[in-house]
Amino acid sequence: MSVSIKPIVWPSLLLAAVFFIPSTQALASFHQDIEVSRVSSSIQAGFCSRPELGCDIAGVESLGLPPNTLPTDFETGKDIYVTAFTHFVFSGQHATDNPGFQSAAGALAGNEVVFYQALGVMEFWNPATGAWNIAPDNVQIRLAGGRLLDPVIDQSCGRLICPPKTEGSTNYSGKGVSGAESLIVGSAAANGLLHTHLNWFLETNPGTANGGPAGAYLVEMSLFSDQRPTPSDPFFILFNNQLPNHQFQAAVSSRVLDPSLSEVPIPAAFFLMASAFGLFFSWRLFPRSIL
């Protein structure tokens, strides 16, 4: 007697499959949280590698870099934190809440308020050209979830007095930074612990998070606090948007590895050496006849 699957099962399976479809890069995505600490009068940002915080650098090899190589920009020496946008099929959003911001107990003062400062222009790695350039004019990354320290009451809502705004957003584009250039990342607990995530959206139409061209995107920021006004060294956040692993690895490598290594004419040298050996052996095997 044959057994058939009840028809009701198939819609459920289909719904589970299409509600969230992980793209190629999401299957091997790798992100690094940003560890926040204090050094004298300044804030320091670094790669989070503390098991007690639930983050480490295991998996960095998936970026295609040499062993024990953390991603830092070759030209500037700035750290690069790597993450990936997730494509949500039903909503069309391209979004992520990574990387997170973390500090260990005692790394910050109790209730210390940490801010970000958005910097620079957004860059784009085009898989068609294999090169980094300024991002296209119609694309932006919107960073949301940052809070305002002192909400301002205004009349922009059309009323006499608008409700105070407690959250803002920052827009990165090829033209620079717009919106709020600096917002609160989060506040440390009484023991100095901090763990928070903000929300990043890739958009071609502002406010829709409907994605942009497949490629890699790069933005820049630094951190400071209400108790430590000297900012951290600037750092980059590099996003994968729908690139297969080998292309994303190429995008990362082109920022991290010495570009002169790829400019050494190894093929030409190889063929020159092969030709020399060929001439040598042909002379030994077939000596010229004596006239």
N, C-alpha and C positions, 0 to 999 in steps of 0.2 A: 504494500500500500504506500503510495507516494505521499509525502508530507509537503504542503505548500506553506509559504510564509504569508501570514495575514496581510492583506493590502494596507491596513492601517500603519504597518511598520514602515513602509517605504516613504510616505510623506515625512515621518519623523526623522528618518535617516537623511533625507534630502535637506530638510530644514537645518539639521545639525551641520551638514556639509557646507551649505551656502551661507549660513549666518556669519561664519567667520572662516575665511579661507586664508591660511598663512601663505604669504608669498615666499619666493625662493630664499630671500635673504633672511626671513624670519625663522626658517628652519634651523639656521646656524647663526642666529643673531648673538651678538656679544656686546654687553654694555658694562661700563665701569662707573661706579658711583664716585662722587667727588668727596674726598675727606677734608673736612674743615677744621682748622686748629688755630691757635693763637701763638704768635711769636712776638714778644715784646708789644710794640704798639701797632702791629699789623696782623692781618688775617692771612693764613697760608692755606692754599688749596693744593691737594695732591691726590694721587691714585689711592683709592680705598682698598686696603689689602688686609684688613683685620677680620679674622674669622669670628671674633666675638660680636662684630657688627653685622655679620651675615654677608660680607662682601670680600672678594679676593680677586686676584688677577689670573686665576686659572681660566684657561680658554683663550688667552691672548694669542695663542698659536693659530687660532682660526682666522686671524687677520692676515695670514700669509707672511708675517715678518720673521726674521731670524730668531732662533731661540733666545729667551730672556731679554727680548727687546720690547720695551714699553713704547707706545706711540707718542713720540714728540716730534714737532715740526723741525725738519732738517735746517731750514733757513733761519728760523727765529729762536729755536730751542723751547718753544711753548708746548706745554702738555696738550695732548689731543684725547678727548674722551669720546669713545665711539659708541654709537647706538643706532637704532633703525626705526623708521616709521612703520607702523602697522596699518594695513589697508583694511578698513571695515567695509564690507561689501554693501550692506544695506544702506548705511548712512553715506557712503562715499568718502568718509573721512580718512585722512592720512595723519595719524597722531601717535604720540608716545608720551609717557610720563618719566622716561629715563633720559639722562642719568639722574639719580637721586643725590641729595646732599646729606652727609652724615658727619657726626663728630662723636668721639668716645667720651666717656665720663671724665670731666676735668679738662678736656681739651679746650673748652670755652668757659667763660664765666657764667655763673648762674643767671638765667634769663637774658643772656646777651642776644641782641637782635642782629641777625645777619642779612645783609643786602647784596643784591647783584648790581653791577654796572654794565650795561650793554655797550659794546664797542664795535668799531669797524664796519665793514660792509660784508654782505653775504656772498660767499663764493660757491661755484657750481662746477662739479666734475662731469664733463659730458662723455658718455661712453662712446659716442661716435668719433670724437677727436682724441680721447684719452688725455685731455688736458684740463687744468683748472683755470677758470676765468670768473669774472664778475657774473653773478646770477642774472638770468633773464629778467627784463623789466616787469613782467606780469606775474612774478612769483614772489611770495614772501613766506617767512616762518614767523608765526605769532606765538609768543611765549605768554601764557596766561596762568593765573593762580597766584601771582605775586600780590602782596598786600601793601596798602598805603599806611604810612606811620601816622599821619595826621589827616584824617578824612576832611575834605573841603566841601562845604555846602555851597552849591551853585544853583543857577537857574537854567541850566542847559536842558532840563527835562520839560520846559514849558510852564512850570509852576513857579509860584512866588519863591518857594524854598524847596529844593530837591532833596531827596533822602541822601545822606552821606554815602559816598562811594568807598567801599572797603577793599575792593580789588581793582587792579588795573591790568594792562597788557602792554607788551613790547613787541614791535614789529621790526624784523630784520629783512632787509632787501638789498639788491645790488646798488641802491642809492644811499644806503646807510641805515641808521636807526631812527625810528619814529615812534610816536606814542610815549609811554613812560620809559625813560632811559634807565631808571633805577627804581627797584621795588624790593620789598622784604621777601627774602627766601624763606625764613622761618625764625622762630625764637627758641633758644636753648632752654632746656628744663633747668630746675634748680641745681642739678648736679653737673650741668654743662653738656648733657646729651642733646644731640640734634639728629633728627631723621625726617626729611621732608622731600616731597616730589612736586615739581611744577608740571605744567602741561604744554607740550609743543605741538603746533598744528602747521602742516604744510598747505598753503592756499594759493590758488590763482585768483579766486574772488574773495576779497577780504570778508572774514567772518564765516566762511562756509567750510573751511578745512578740506576742500575737495581735491587736494593733491597738486602735483606739478609734474614736470618731465621726470622720467626715470633717470636717476643719477645719484651723485653724492653732493651733500650740501654742508657748508662749513660756516659757523658763526663764532663770535668771540665775546668773552665777558671777563670780568674780574669780580672779586668779592671784598666787602669791607663790613664793619659792624658799627653799632652805635657807641661802642666802647673803644674801638680800634679803627680810626678813620683812615689810616694808611692802607691802601688797597693791596690785595694779593697781586702776584704776577699775573698778567693776562693769560688766559688759556682758551683753547678751541673746543668746540663740540662738533663732531662730524657725524652726519646722519646718512644712513643708507635709505634710499627710496627706490625699492623694486629692482635693484640690481642683483643679478646672480652672483654667487660667491666669488667667482674668479674675477669678475669686473670690479666688485667692491674691494677686493684685495689689491687690485691694481690702483684703485683710487687712493687707498690708504698708503700703499708703498710709495706712491709718487710724492706724498707729503713727508714721509718719514725717512726714506732711504736716500743716501747721497746720489743725486741725479747723475754725477759724473761716472758712477759705476755702470750705468746703462749706456754711457756714451763711449766706453772703451771699444774700439773696433775689433772685438774678439773674432767675429767671422772672417774679416779680412786678414787678420794675423794668422788665423788657422789655415786659410787657403794658401797664404804665402809660404807658410812652413811646409804644408803638404806638397806644394809645387817644388820646393827645394829638395825635399826628400825624394820626390818622384824623379827629378833630374839626376840626383845622386845615384839612386838605384838603377835607373836606366843606363847610366854610364858604366856602372859595375857589371850589369848583365849583358849589355850590348856595347862593347868597346869599339871605338872607331877603327875601321880597317886601315892598314898601312898601305898607302899607294906605292 
